[in-house]
């Protein structure tokens, strides 16, 4: 279960991706940090405008 590293490893393996190809969005900082510990890009969700800004920052949205 989140924020355990094994939870993120399971999903990355299940979708056959590398952690650096993934983005994890959550409203709990501890869960975002858990994903980041595996090399997944993490975004702490606060509101829609902030999410859009952060996705643009990492090149996922324009």
Helices and strands as residue ranges (DSSP letters): H 5-14, G 19-21, E 23-26, H 29-36, E 41-44, H 48-57
